[in-house]
């Protein structure tokens, strides 16, 4: 059964004109290097969201009432920037559902044009700082290298990089903004390294594979659900989150909890943003 909307909500809360959040499915999968299936991620998240309670216990409110519109999918990476720019022009918050991680830089570029004092908060198992991977500078493994060419970034949950990435991080000074999963500092420190306006990119492999096995390149260890929420809350309270994406979900047939986890995190982040605003 195809999802008609996020959380299966109905008009008027799905109307584009009044919605605070515009969800954009991006089922793009071109540079995946190991496990396949990220192109099915957006649909899996939307389907799982249909069975999430719309009342948030922590926030004591129905978050969806701020409006959540699901837009038509973007299938070509060249079209991402213009779509995100249009959403920002309409004074709304874009939420991309990936798809592989290479969809992030064009969205960041669109946000950077509107918000000069922008930084990116990356949740990820991998540093993604390679300059090139398998012959491509636009590989999912090069995402943060490309992002750093646009604006500063803070990286959280990292537990994998190669020697070239480590060298770049040390020589560029980025190493001070890389927070390893097993040595994660307080959310306040992460927040303090971000600028006024923030774009969040969330690769689901940032989470421990015990709760998020549905991803192409899982890494042992990782963040837990409540640790992520603590950072979401701190950033939403202190900064202006202008857009975000969730990427690299590769659904596993018959295993539903990863899809629900991604959908619930997205809804929680929407809640923290709308409460702060």
N, C-alpha and C positions, 0 to 999 in steps of 0.2 A: 504493500500500500504506500503510494507516494505521499509525502507530506505536503500539505497545501500551504503551511505557514510554520513559523517557529512556535513550538508549544501547542500547535493546532489551535491557536487563537483565531478569533473571527473579527470582522469589521465591527466597530470603527478602529479597533486597535491595530489593525494591519494596514491602514491607509497610508500610502506613501507621503501624502501631504502633511500629515500630523505626526508621523512616527519619529521618534528620537533616534532609533537605530535602524540602519539599512543593512540587512544581511545579504552578502553577495557570494553565492557558491562559485568556486573556481576549481573545477575538476581537472586540473592540469597535471600531467604526469609525463615528463620527457627525460629527465636526467636522473631518475631513481637508480641507485647503484646496487641495491641488494633486494630486499623484499618489495614486491609490487603491490599495487592496490590503492594508492593514495587518490586516484581519480574517483574512487567510490566513497571517499571520506565525507564530502559535503552531504550527500544523500543520507548516509548512515547517521550523521549528527542530527539532521532535520527529522528523520524518522524517530530516533530515540527521544528527541525533545517533545514529541507528541505525548509521551507518557510521564513527563516530569510535572510535578505539582506546580501550579503557577503561583501559589502562596509561598513566600520565603519566611521561614521560621525566625531566622536571625534578624532580618530587617523588618519583620512584622508588616509586610505589605505584599501586594501583587505587583511585581516589577513590570509585568507586561503592559500595565496601564499607561506607561510612558510612550508606548507605540513601538512595534517591531515589524518592519516590512521586509519580506523576502523578495529580492529582486531577481531578475532573470540571470542565469549563469553567465560568467565570462569564460570562454574556452581558449582564447588566445592570449598569451602573456603580453603581447603588444597592445592589447586593449585595456589592460588593468589601470594604467595611470589615468587615462581620460575618464574612466568610470568612477574611480575614487575621487578625482578632482570634481566631478559633477556633484557627487554626494556632499563633499565639503562645501561647494558653492551653495548648496541648498541648506547649509547650516545643520547638517545631520552627522551622525557618527557612523563611519563605515565599519562593518564587521565581515572580514573575508573568511570563508571556510575552504581550506585547501583539501586536496591538492598538495603538491610538493612544496618545499620551502622556498623555491626560487621565485614564487609569486610575490614575495615580500618587498624587494627593492623598489619596484615601480610604485607600489602603494606608499612606501616611505617617501619617495621622490615627490609624489603628489602632495603629501602632507607637509613636506619641507617647503614647498612653494608658498603655502598659505601661512605656515607657522615657522618663522625664521629661527626661533629659539626652541628647536625640536631636538629631542633625543629619543633613542629607541631602547626599550627594555626587552631583552631576549631571554626567554626560558628555553633551555635546550640541553641535551646531553653532550652535544658536540659544539666546539668553538666556531665551526664554519668559517674559518679565517683563511682558507686556501685561496691563493690568487687564481689558480686554475685547477680543474680536476677533470680527468678523462677528456682533455682537450677543450674544455669549455670554461670560460670565465663566468658563466651564468648558471653553473651547476648548483644544486642544493647545498653542496659542500663549500660554496664560495659566498653564500648569502651575506654573512656579516662583513666580509671584506668589501663587498659592494656597498653595503649599508654605510660603512665607515667612510666611504667616499662621498656620502651625502650629508651625514651628520654624526655626532657622537653616539655611543651606545654603551650600555651596561649589560653584562652577560651573567646569567644566573643558572645554577644547576649543572655547570659544565663538568664533565668527567672524561672527555676524550678529545685529543688533538694530536697532530703529528709534529715532528721536529720543526718543519718550516713554519707552522702556525705558532709554535712556542717562540721561535726566534722573532717573528713579526710582532707578536704581542709584547715581548720584552723591549724590542728596539723602538716601537711606536709609543710605548707607555700604556697600551691597552691592558696590559697585565694587571694593573691596579683596579680595573673595572671588571675583572673576571672573577666571579665568585663560585668556587668549586662546591659540588653537591655535598661533600663530606665535611666541608668547613664553612658552611653558609653562615654569614654574619647576620645580625639583626636586620629586620626589614627596614628599619630606620636608616641604616647605613647605605643600603641599596638605594633607597629613595633619595638620600642626600646627594648622590652622584648624578641624578637626573636633572634635566632642565625643566623649565616651567611647563612646556608642552611635551607630552609623551605618546609615542606609538608603541604598543605592545605586540610582539610576535611570539607566539607560543607553539613551539614544536612539542607535540605530545610525548616525545621520548625524553623530555625533561623529567617526567614522572618515573618512579620506580617501575620496572617492567612487571612486578608482581601485581600492580593495579592497572598498568597500561602495556599489555603485551602486543597490542594491535598497532605496531609500527614497524617500518621496514628495517631500521637499524637500531634495535634496542641495546642499551648499555646497562650492565649491572649497577645497582645502587640507584640513586635518584631522589627526587623530591616526593613528599607525600601531599595529600590533598589539603590538609589544614595548613601546612607550611606555605603552600601556594596562596591560599586565601589570605594569610597574614600579610604577604607582600602585596597582593591585590588591594587590600584595604588601606595599607599605608600609602601606596602610590595614589590611589583614588582620593584619599583624604588631603594629601599635600600637593598634588600636581593636577594638571588638566590632561586627561587621557582623551586624545582626539581621534583615535582609531585603533583597531587591533585585528589580529588574525589568529586562527588556530589551524595548524598544518600537520601534515605527515601522519594522519590517522589512516591506517590500512585495515579496514574491517575484517574480522575473522568470522566466518559463517558459524552460527550457533553459539558464539561468545558475545554476549550483549553488553557486559558491564563497561568495556572501554568506550563504547559509543555514548553510553549514558554519562560516563565521567566527563567526557569532552563537552557534551551538551550542558551538563550541570555547571561546569566551570564557566562556560560562556554566559549562562544566565546569571550566575553569581557576580561576574564582573560587570555585567549590565546593571545589576542592582547597586553595586558600590559606586559606579559612575553616576547613575541617576540620583542617588542619595547625596552625593557630593555636590552635584550641580543644582 
